Amino acid sequence: MTASKLMKLDLCSQYNKLLALGFSKMNKNLFEEARIIFQKASFGDFIKNKEPYLLQVISLIKSVSNSDNNNDI
């Protein structure tokens, strides 16, 4: 049973959950999904955190570098 089913997650846990989910998507080469998740991690008190923005850029770069058509660059 996950913690979110036991009780509502606090903001820090929600933030960490989004980052972990984004990393999971990147590991599966689902870079666009990861970018969207990292974008969602910039909320509330975390809007000033730079990590989600950096991770969005990394997922974008990885998606282009893994693209079959390098003309996308």
C-alpha positions in Angstrom: 0.0 0.0 0.0 1.4 3.4 -0.9 1.7 6.3 1.4 -0.7 8.4 -0.7 -3.4 5.8 -0.1 -2.9 6.0 3.7 -3.0 9.7 3.9 -2.7 12.9 1.8 0.9 13.5 1.0 2.5 16.7 2.2 3.9 19.2 -0.4 7.5 17.9 0.0 6.4 14.3 -0.6 4.3 15.4 -3.6 7.4 17.2 -5.1 9.7 14.2 -4.5 7.1 11.8 -6.0 6.9 13.9 -9.1 10.7 14.0 -9.5 10.9 10.2 -9.0 8.1 9.6 -11.5 9.9 11.9 -14.0 13.1 10.0 -13.6 11.2 6.7 -14.1 9.8 8.1 -17.4 13.3 9.2 -18.5 14.6 5.7 -17.8 11.9 4.3 -20.1 12.9 6.8 -22.8 9.5 8.6 -22.4 11.2 12.0 -22.4 8.2 14.1 -23.3 6.2 12.6 -20.5 9.1 13.2 -18.1 9.4 16.8 -19.2 5.7 17.4 -18.5 6.0 15.8 -15.0 9.1 17.9 -14.2 7.1 20.9 -15.3 4.4 20.0 -12.8 7.0 19.8 -10.0 7.3 23.6 -10.2 4.4 24.5 -7.9 3.7 26.3 -4.6 6.8 26.6 -2.4 8.9 24.7 -5.0 8.4 27.3 -7.8 11.9 28.7 -7.0 13.6 25.4 -7.1 15.9 25.0 -10.1 15.9 21.2 -10.3 12.6 20.8 -12.2 13.8 23.3 -14.8 17.1 21.6 -15.2 15.5 18.2 -15.5 13.1 19.6 -18.2 16.1 20.7 -20.2 17.9 17.3 -19.7 14.8 15.4 -20.8 14.6 17.7 -23.9 18.2 17.2 -24.8 18.0 13.4 -24.3 14.8 13.3 -26.5 16.6 15.0 -29.3 19.8 13.0 -28.9 17.8 9.7 -29.0 15.8 10.9 -31.9 16.1 8.8 -35.1 16.0 12.1 -37.1 18.8 14.3 -35.8 17.5 17.1 -38.1 15.2 17.9 -35.1 18.2 19.7 -33.6 
